[in-house]
Amino acid sequence: MVGNSKILLFSVAVGIALLTKNAYIPFVAFTGLFIIDRRFFVSSILITPIIETVLIVAEGFTLTKLQAIFFIFIFSVELLRRNRFSIDKRSRYLVMYFFVTLFGLVNAFLFGEFWVLIGWNYNQVIRENFISVFPKIIFTLVMYMYIKDKGKSFLIENLKLATKVIPLSLIIVSIYFITIGNASSNWWNVATRLTFQGADPNEFSAIFLTLGVFSIYSVFFSKSRVWTLIGVLSSLMVAYSALLTLSRGVILTLMFCIVLVLVFFSKRNMRRTLTIVLIGLVLFGILVMGGFLDLNPAYERFFGKHVRGDVSSLTAGRTTWIESALNSIAERPFLGFGGSTYASRWINYQNAGLSVVMHNIYLEILIQYGIIGLLVFLAILIRVFKDMLAFFEQRSLKNQEDSILLIPYLSLSLMLFAGLALSWEWRELLWYLIALCLSIGYCTTRSSQT
């Protein structure tokens, strides 16, 4: 068991990170906790993307970059010492995708049409790939190998700690966000829309919901009344903070999240599930009827006066980008237009007059890396969810060890669902979760064979 003092230290580190807005201080704090107790690994890498705000490509040494450098070095040294660097049937998909992105960069230089958009700034695209693209795949590969080497017990102990540390951290982040950490805007004179400082409201709130699965897990499965209460409080604050952003995609993701956790978490304890649902409905009714929760802004986001009756307006232009992508990919169907977000910006600029990304993770990959790149990425996901379905079918989820392994799968599912409206194919959290899911697939398959 991890002492409460260590959990408190982690919470203090989260608070310091938010208040100082300095990458080095929290890096030292989180790294120190990892050195003291390696069960803090999963918690520290999952919470940092929400701390440093959600930016597609950040400049300088950010917290996630410092962590990636540190863990790649530490894990690589350990794997080399133990002679455990090996490519198996799961990691080979990551290797394939690495070569897809490498060729995407070459393709961008040889045949890219978007260079005029950025004034022929080659260095900008090189930095994008060597800072935001290649390191994430390398880290995912090394992380998978390391967890695979450490085994199922290491993974479970990390996740157990994360179900305590992450809900507490999300409460701290929520309080900071609601009080002093937000930037507000008056949306169509209907409501105030909030976002985390420096972050896109859609991405910030979607990541918040993704991590919120750890909080919901505590509500369904914790045997401690204290941690159940913390899970309830954390879940409510996550949902409330996400709704404050008035993101249509996140409102849909929240609904998807509710359905997802009810389907998978109810398998263990139907009575507790029904109790949670009834209490939730009663609480929701009290908040709405009492005037504490106003649903009018959410209604306006989908059906208000700003929605002009066309699908593009309802989807904030996303159907326009879909049409733009599908019309253009026929020109370069197999290899795409080059490994850079500027490829999609150029396509949309040519077709719709706006230099914006596709706002869709799958279309973004299709445009940059073509059908081949998209198929390789989908092969990674198919491998992940094939393991997930096998795991869910073979286990009754009557014990905590089995149920806790569902969390990364559900979190990844939420990220991929939100990715239907977001271009975050290189979001750190996405690749951390892919590594965790591949590791779970390996560990559970191996344990069932022995």
DOSEKE-744340 format. One record per residue (C-alpha): residue number from 1; residue in three letters; x, z, y. Coordinates in steps of 0.001 Angstrom, whole numbers, always signed. Layout:
% DOSEKE-744340
NUM, ALA, X, Z, Y $
...
//
This chain:
% DOSEKE-744340
1, MET, +0, +0, +0 $
2, VAL, +1150, -762, +3542 $
3, GLY, +1085, +2266, +5817 $
4, ASN, -1248, +2395, +8782 $
5, SER, +1796, +2774, +11031 $
6, LYS, +3029, -708, +10088 $
7, ILE, -432, -2183, +10650 $
8, LEU, -503, -456, +14033 $
9, LEU, +2930, -1899, +14867 $
10, PHE, +1655, -5394, +14090 $
11, SER, -1352, -4852, +16376 $
12, VAL, +964, -3628, +19132 $
13, ALA, +3093, -6759, +18665 $
14, VAL, -20, -8918, +19118 $
15, GLY, -906, -7071, +22320 $
16, ILE, +2632, -7410, +23672 $
17, ALA, +2621, -11124, +22873 $
18, LEU, -595, -11651, +24822 $
19, LEU, +439, -9587, +27841 $
20, THR, +4042, -10757, +28202 $
21, LYS, +3398, -14445, +27442 $
22, ASN, +6994, -14505, +26281 $
23, ALA, +7970, -16195, +23015 $
24, TYR, +11086, -14160, +22302 $
25, ILE, +9675, -10612, +22425 $
26, PRO, +6865, -11184, +19883 $
27, PHE, +9243, -13285, +17767 $
28, VAL, +11598, -10321, +17476 $
29, ALA, +8649, -8014, +16756 $
30, PHE, +7068, -10185, +14050 $
31, THR, +10441, -11038, +12515 $
32, GLY, +11351, -7358, +12407 $
33, LEU, +8130, -6547, +10579 $
34, PHE, +8814, -9344, +8090 $
35, ILE, +12318, -8034, +7435 $
36, ILE, +10928, -4528, +6904 $
37, ASP, +8088, -5721, +4704 $
38, ARG, +7750, -9326, +3536 $
39, ARG, +4037, -8853, +2992 $
40, PHE, +3680, -9503, +6732 $
41, PHE, +4723, -13144, +6306 $
42, VAL, +1266, -14733, +5995 $
43, SER, -232, -12548, +8739 $
44, SER, +2513, -13339, +11230 $
45, ILE, +2451, -17117, +10804 $
46, LEU, -1348, -17372, +10857 $
47, ILE, -1928, -15288, +13982 $
48, THR, +747, -16849, +16204 $
49, PRO, -982, -20213, +16886 $
50, ILE, -3898, -18422, +18545 $
51, ILE, -1536, -16207, +20546 $
52, GLU, +566, -18888, +22158 $
53, THR, -2561, -20914, +23052 $
54, VAL, -3528, -24194, +21504 $
55, LEU, -1437, -27077, +22797 $
56, ILE, -868, -30381, +20973 $
57, VAL, +2825, -30659, +21908 $
58, ALA, +4373, -27689, +23697 $
59, GLU, +7667, -27765, +25526 $
60, GLY, +10545, -25364, +24988 $
61, PHE, +10968, -22686, +22356 $
62, THR, +7466, -21470, +21562 $
63, LEU, +6691, -18638, +19178 $
64, THR, +5626, -20947, +16346 $
65, LYS, +8779, -23053, +16717 $
66, LEU, +11028, -20011, +16625 $
67, GLN, +9223, -18773, +13543 $
68, ALA, +9496, -22167, +11835 $
69, ILE, +13255, -22322, +12459 $
70, PHE, +13737, -18774, +11182 $
71, PHE, +11632, -19114, +8043 $
72, ILE, +12962, -22564, +7102 $
73, PHE, +16490, -21154, +7288 $
74, ILE, +15737, -17913, +5412 $
75, PHE, +13642, -19556, +2707 $
76, SER, +16069, -22451, +2228 $
77, VAL, +19001, -20079, +1757 $
78, GLU, +17080, -18035, -812 $
79, LEU, +15872, -21107, -2683 $
80, LEU, +19396, -22559, -2766 $
81, ARG, +20864, -19309, -4055 $
82, ARG, +18295, -19209, -6837 $
83, ASN, +18493, -22963, -7431 $
84, ARG, +14732, -23282, -6954 $
85, PHE, +14552, -26425, -4825 $
86, SER, +12372, -28702, -6933 $
87, ILE, +9665, -31269, -6367 $
88, ASP, +6572, -30864, -8540 $
89, LYS, +3264, -32716, -8740 $
90, ARG, +1906, -30866, -5679 $
91, SER, +4920, -30996, -3384 $
92, ARG, +5485, -34694, -4083 $
93, TYR, +2461, -35471, -1913 $
94, LEU, +4164, -33687, +994 $
95, VAL, +7349, -35666, +410 $
96, MET, +5338, -38885, +370 $
97, TYR, +3647, -37943, +3629 $
98, PHE, +6994, -37130, +5205 $
99, PHE, +8181, -40672, +4472 $
100, VAL, +4883, -42021, +5816 $
101, THR, +5526, -40281, +9149 $
102, LEU, +9174, -41358, +9151 $
103, PHE, +8153, -44972, +8686 $
104, GLY, +5474, -44431, +11324 $
105, LEU, +8189, -43639, +13854 $
106, VAL, +10128, -46764, +12849 $
107, ASN, +6921, -48777, +13093 $
108, ALA, +6308, -47425, +16586 $
109, PHE, +9743, -48562, +17761 $
110, LEU, +9648, -51972, +16127 $
111, PHE, +6029, -52999, +16655 $
112, GLY, +4433, -50432, +18965 $
113, GLU, +2287, -51840, +21767 $
114, PHE, +1760, -48562, +23648 $
115, TRP, +5161, -48315, +25341 $
116, VAL, +3896, -49703, +28624 $
117, LEU, +1494, -46749, +28767 $
118, ILE, +4394, -44277, +28975 $
119, GLY, +6838, -46405, +30924 $
120, TRP, +8975, -47250, +27891 $
121, ASN, +9973, -43612, +27514 $
122, TYR, +11461, -43708, +24010 $
123, ASN, +12689, -40147, +24260 $
124, GLN, +9116, -38896, +24621 $
125, VAL, +8044, -40320, +21257 $
126, ILE, +11263, -39183, +19567 $
127, ARG, +10653, -35643, +20787 $
128, GLU, +7047, -35767, +19671 $
129, ASN, +8073, -36630, +16119 $
130, PHE, +11141, -34418, +15792 $
131, ILE, +9467, -31399, +17403 $
132, SER, +5802, -31698, +16451 $
133, VAL, +5679, -33838, +13295 $
134, PHE, +8667, -33685, +10932 $
135, PRO, +9301, -29904, +11157 $
136, LYS, +5721, -29089, +10118 $
137, ILE, +5959, -31080, +6899 $
138, ILE, +9396, -29636, +6149 $
139, PHE, +8144, -26111, +6800 $
140, THR, +5075, -26703, +4613 $
141, LEU, +7283, -27958, +1788 $
142, VAL, +9747, -25052, +2035 $
143, MET, +6935, -22501, +2394 $
144, TYR, +5230, -23855, -722 $
145, MET, +8467, -23707, -2727 $
146, TYR, +9174, -20163, -1548 $
147, ILE, +5727, -18785, -2420 $
148, LYS, +5793, -20644, -5728 $
149, ASP, +9105, -18961, -6515 $
150, LYS, +7886, -15503, -5446 $
151, GLY, +4766, -15779, -7560 $
152, LYS, +1111, -14865, -7495 $
153, SER, +1622, -11159, -6811 $
154, PHE, +3578, -11883, -3622 $
155, LEU, +810, -14204, -2443 $
156, ILE, -1971, -11733, -3212 $
157, GLU, -184, -8825, -1524 $
158, ASN, +302, -10952, +1601 $
159, LEU, -3377, -11896, +1674 $
160, LYS, -4500, -8329, +1073 $
161, LEU, -2542, -7183, +4095 $
162, ALA, -3830, -10142, +6111 $
163, THR, -7440, -9029, +5506 $
164, LYS, -6605, -5895, +7485 $
165, VAL, -4091, -7147, +10021 $
166, ILE, -5811, -10363, +11080 $
167, PRO, -9281, -8835, +11761 $
168, LEU, -7623, -6174, +13931 $
169, SER, -5590, -8840, +15706 $
170, LEU, -8690, -10956, +16350 $
171, ILE, -10400, -7950, +17944 $
172, ILE, -7407, -7547, +20272 $
173, VAL, -7349, -11269, +21095 $
174, SER, -11128, -11249, +21705 $
175, ILE, -10904, -8316, +24106 $
176, TYR, -8047, -9994, +25947 $
177, PHE, -9939, -13297, +26058 $
178, ILE, -13218, -11817, +27294 $
179, THR, -11567, -9620, +29955 $
180, ILE, -8413, -11070, +31521 $
181, GLY, -7178, -13924, +29316 $
182, ASN, -9782, -16567, +30029 $
183, ALA, -10129, -19458, +32406 $
184, SER, -13719, -20221, +33442 $
185, SER, -15531, -23295, +34645 $
186, ASN, -19091, -23871, +35841 $
187, TRP, -20559, -26326, +33380 $
188, TRP, -23220, -28539, +34989 $
189, ASN, -24432, -25491, +36981 $
190, VAL, -26037, -24299, +33740 $
191, ALA, -23562, -21746, +32418 $
192, THR, -20008, -20497, +32705 $
193, ARG, -17759, -21977, +30077 $
194, LEU, -14683, -19968, +29078 $
195, THR, -11482, -20938, +27331 $
196, PHE, -8209, -19265, +26499 $
197, GLN, -5657, -19800, +29262 $
198, GLY, -3768, -23033, +28675 $
199, ALA, -5912, -24041, +25708 $
200, ASP, -8462, -26687, +24922 $
201, PRO, -11765, -24789, +24452 $
202, ASN, -12696, -26782, +21367 $
203, GLU, -9387, -26231, +19585 $
204, PHE, -9031, -22577, +20581 $
205, SER, -12494, -21600, +19393 $
206, ALA, -12211, -23625, +16176 $
207, ILE, -8960, -21882, +15271 $
208, PHE, -10614, -18567, +16122 $
209, LEU, -13379, -19310, +13601 $
210, THR, -10827, -20449, +11032 $
211, LEU, -9053, -17095, +11155 $
212, GLY, -12401, -15323, +11270 $
213, VAL, -12789, -15950, +7524 $
214, PHE, -10404, -13010, +6994 $
215, SER, -12793, -10794, +8969 $
216, ILE, -15841, -12033, +7062 $
217, TYR, -14052, -11365, +3790 $
218, SER, -13707, -7685, +4745 $
219, VAL, -17454, -7529, +5369 $
220, PHE, -18251, -8892, +1901 $
221, PHE, -15541, -7334, -234 $
222, SER, -13888, -4312, +1395 $
223, LYS, -14380, -1047, -494 $
224, SER, -13492, +1000, +2576 $
225, ARG, -16210, +1751, +5109 $
226, VAL, -13646, +1746, +7900 $
227, TRP, -12320, -1715, +7076 $
228, THR, -15835, -3005, +6480 $
229, LEU, -16776, -1821, +9962 $
230, ILE, -13633, -3406, +11408 $
231, GLY, -14543, -6641, +9605 $
232, VAL, -18076, -6574, +11061 $
233, LEU, -16801, -5905, +14588 $
234, SER, -14121, -8579, +14293 $
235, SER, -16585, -11164, +12916 $
236, LEU, -19057, -10532, +15727 $
237, MET, -16387, -10719, +18405 $
238, VAL, -14970, -13931, +16967 $
239, ALA, -18411, -15563, +16917 $
240, TYR, -19199, -14310, +20426 $
241, SER, -15855, -15498, +21827 $
242, ALA, -16296, -18896, +20205 $
243, LEU, -19814, -19264, +21637 $
244, LEU, -18505, -18441, +25127 $
245, THR, -16553, -21704, +25046 $
246, LEU, -19838, -23661, +24684 $
247, SER, -18119, -26088, +22358 $
248, ARG, -20616, -28248, +20491 $
249, GLY, -18145, -28841, +17702 $
250, VAL, -17539, -25125, +17326 $
251, ILE, -21260, -24323, +17269 $
252, LEU, -21595, -26770, +14371 $
253, THR, -18454, -25328, +12760 $
254, LEU, -19914, -21826, +13064 $
255, MET, -23054, -22972, +11253 $
256, PHE, -20906, -24623, +8585 $
257, CYS, -18858, -21414, +8304 $
258, ILE, -21983, -19330, +7647 $
259, VAL, -23149, -21678, +4894 $
260, LEU, -19671, -21879, +3361 $
261, VAL, -19049, -18139, +3111 $
262, LEU, -22548, -17485, +1775 $
263, VAL, -22060, -20063, -977 $
264, PHE, -18632, -18828, -2076 $
265, PHE, -18633, -15119, -1235 $
266, SER, -22090, -14395, -2633 $
267, LYS, -20939, -15132, -6180 $
268, ARG, -19489, -11654, -6584 $
269, ASN, -22200, -9422, -5127 $
270, MET, -25592, -10959, -4413 $
271, ARG, -27149, -7658, -3362 $
272, ARG, -24518, -7060, -705 $
273, THR, -24867, -10661, +442 $
274, LEU, -28631, -10302, +909 $
275, THR, -28091, -7065, +2823 $
276, ILE, -25587, -8760, +5131 $
277, VAL, -27930, -11704, +5741 $
278, LEU, -30914, -9455, +6520 $
279, ILE, -28911, -7235, +8863 $
280, GLY, -27490, -10335, +10538 $
281, LEU, -30918, -11845, +11099 $
282, VAL, -32300, -8573, +12484 $
283, LEU, -29302, -8150, +14782 $
284, PHE, -29581, -11766, +15944 $
285, GLY, -33272, -11289, +16707 $
286, ILE, -32611, -8099, +18660 $
287, LEU, -29894, -9756, +20741 $
288, VAL, -32071, -12785, +21555 $
289, MET, -35309, -10894, +22207 $
290, GLY, -33481, -8261, +24212 $
291, GLY, -31892, -10843, +26483 $
292, PHE, -28342, -9986, +25391 $
293, LEU, -27799, -13423, +23839 $
294, ASP, -28862, -16462, +25848 $
295, LEU, -29319, -19596, +23741 $
296, ASN, -30205, -21849, +26684 $
297, PRO, -26590, -22948, +27358 $
298, ALA, -26196, -23954, +23709 $
299, TYR, -29460, -25881, +23889 $
300, GLU, -28300, -27628, +27056 $
301, ARG, -25048, -28639, +25353 $
302, PHE, -27002, -30656, +22802 $
303, PHE, -30229, -31643, +24550 $
304, GLY, -29781, -30960, +28276 $
305, LYS, -29982, -33304, +31237 $
306, HIS, -26356, -34392, +30907 $
307, VAL, -27205, -35978, +27537 $
308, ARG, -28434, -39383, +28621 $
309, GLY, -30181, -40247, +25375 $
310, ASP, -27333, -42221, +23823 $
311, VAL, -25188, -41064, +20915 $
312, SER, -21926, -41384, +22866 $
313, SER, -23187, -38971, +25499 $
314, LEU, -24342, -36507, +22859 $
315, THR, -20945, -36591, +21142 $
316, ALA, -18955, -36468, +24417 $
317, GLY, -17677, -39999, +23822 $
318, ARG, -16506, -39430, +20263 $
319, THR, -18639, -42210, +18789 $
320, THR, -17037, -44527, +21334 $
321, TRP, -13592, -43585, +20021 $
322, ILE, -14787, -44115, +16443 $
323, GLU, -15960, -47606, +17323 $
324, SER, -12707, -48249, +19144 $
325, ALA, -10620, -47179, +16147 $
326, LEU, -12599, -49136, +13557 $
327, ASN, -12548, -52276, +15687 $
328, SER, -8788, -52075, +16168 $
329, ILE, -7533, -51026, +12745 $
330, ALA, -8345, -54471, +11359 $
331, GLU, -5358, -55776, +13329 $
332, ARG, -2924, -53523, +11411 $
333, PRO, -4890, -52084, +8506 $
334, PHE, -2149, -50923, +6171 $
335, LEU, +646, -49527, +8368 $
336, GLY, -1152, -48683, +11598 $
337, PHE, +82, -48882, +15185 $
338, GLY, +2957, -46396, +15018 $
339, GLY, +3559, -42686, +14649 $
340, SER, +2594, -41302, +18045 $
341, THR, -543, -39997, +19737 $
342, TYR, +144, -42626, +22385 $
343, ALA, -877, -45276, +19850 $
344, SER, -4456, -43973, +19820 $
345, ARG, -4376, -43438, +23579 $
346, TRP, -3368, -47072, +23986 $
347, ILE, -6134, -48280, +21665 $
348, ASN, -8794, -46345, +23577 $
349, TYR, -7348, -47467, +26896 $
350, GLN, -7584, -51076, +25785 $
351, ASN, -11097, -50784, +24346 $
352, ALA, -12782, -48189, +26553 $
353, GLY, -10593, -47878, +29645 $
354, LEU, -9636, -44235, +28926 $
355, SER, -6241, -43030, +27742 $
356, VAL, -7478, -40381, +25274 $
357, VAL, -6812, -39500, +21648 $
358, MET, -9340, -40275, +18912 $
359, HIS, -10753, -36730, +18762 $
360, ASN, -10830, -37089, +14994 $
361, ILE, -8026, -36068, +12673 $
362, TYR, -8769, -38789, +10124 $
363, LEU, -9065, -41636, +12635 $
364, GLU, -5892, -40415, +14318 $
365, ILE, -3981, -40702, +11058 $
366, LEU, -5603, -44074, +10320 $
367, ILE, -4582, -45527, +13681 $
368, GLN, -1045, -44166, +13606 $
369, TYR, -155, -44625, +9928 $
370, GLY, -2764, -47058, +8644 $
371, ILE, -4739, -46955, +5415 $
372, ILE, -1618, -46028, +3460 $
373, GLY, -1014, -42951, +5608 $
374, LEU, -4641, -41872, +5455 $
375, LEU, -4724, -42259, +1660 $
376, VAL, -1620, -40083, +1261 $
377, PHE, -3093, -37399, +3528 $
378, LEU, -6362, -37513, +1597 $
379, ALA, -4382, -37263, -1652 $
380, ILE, -2991, -33936, -398 $
381, LEU, -6507, -32699, +349 $
382, ILE, -7874, -33941, -2976 $
383, ARG, -5119, -32034, -4772 $
384, VAL, -6005, -28895, -2781 $
385, PHE, -9751, -29018, -3371 $
386, LYS, -9371, -30038, -6993 $
387, ASP, -7484, -26755, -7443 $
388, MET, -10143, -24932, -5438 $
389, LEU, -13044, -26172, -7577 $
390, ALA, -11167, -25410, -10786 $
391, PHE, -10395, -21920, -9497 $
392, PHE, -13994, -21272, -8457 $
393, GLU, -15443, -22513, -11738 $
394, GLN, -13036, -20618, -13995 $
395, ARG, -13245, -17214, -12313 $
396, SER, -16194, -14910, -11851 $
397, LEU, -14698, -13445, -8648 $
398, LYS, -15570, -9958, -9894 $
399, ASN, -12183, -8569, -8877 $
400, GLN, -10519, -8534, -5498 $
401, GLU, -7504, -10552, -6602 $
402, ASP, -9650, -13555, -7476 $
403, SER, -11922, -13382, -4445 $
404, ILE, -9110, -12957, -1932 $
405, LEU, -7542, -16256, -3003 $
406, LEU, -10595, -18114, -1699 $
407, ILE, -9795, -17262, +1928 $
408, PRO, -7178, -19985, +2593 $
409, TYR, -9416, -22594, +947 $
410, LEU, -12381, -21686, +3152 $
411, SER, -10224, -21505, +6288 $
412, LEU, -8767, -24927, +5554 $
413, SER, -12275, -26296, +4956 $
414, LEU, -13313, -25100, +8424 $
415, MET, -10268, -26713, +10033 $
416, LEU, -10966, -30006, +8321 $
417, PHE, -14641, -29873, +9292 $
418, ALA, -13707, -29155, +12920 $
419, GLY, -11204, -32011, +12609 $
420, LEU, -14126, -34444, +12581 $
421, ALA, -14183, -33921, +16358 $
422, LEU, -10560, -32904, +17045 $
423, SER, -7212, -34687, +16870 $
424, TRP, -5153, -31813, +15509 $
425, GLU, -3403, -33439, +12601 $
426, TRP, -219, -31618, +13634 $
427, ARG, -1763, -28243, +14402 $
428, GLU, +501, -25585, +12862 $
429, LEU, -2323, -23632, +11262 $
430, LEU, -3542, -26690, +9364 $
431, TRP, -213, -27117, +7583 $
432, TYR, +244, -23374, +6984 $
433, LEU, -3107, -23357, +5188 $
434, ILE, -2239, -26474, +3185 $
435, ALA, +939, -24743, +1983 $
436, LEU, -1018, -21616, +1053 $
437, CYS, -3665, -23600, -823 $
438, LEU, -1092, -25615, -2755 $
439, SER, +660, -22352, -3646 $
440, ILE, -2595, -20801, -4862 $
441, GLY, -3278, -23886, -6968 $
442, TYR, +138, -23638, -8598 $
443, CYS, +2, -19863, -9175 $
444, THR, -3531, -19770, -10595 $
445, THR, -2952, -22776, -12829 $
446, ARG, +239, -21263, -14154 $
447, SER, -1373, -17851, -14773 $
448, SER, -4265, -19449, -16670 $
449, GLN, -1819, -21308, -18929 $
450, THR, +172, -18206, -19838 $
//
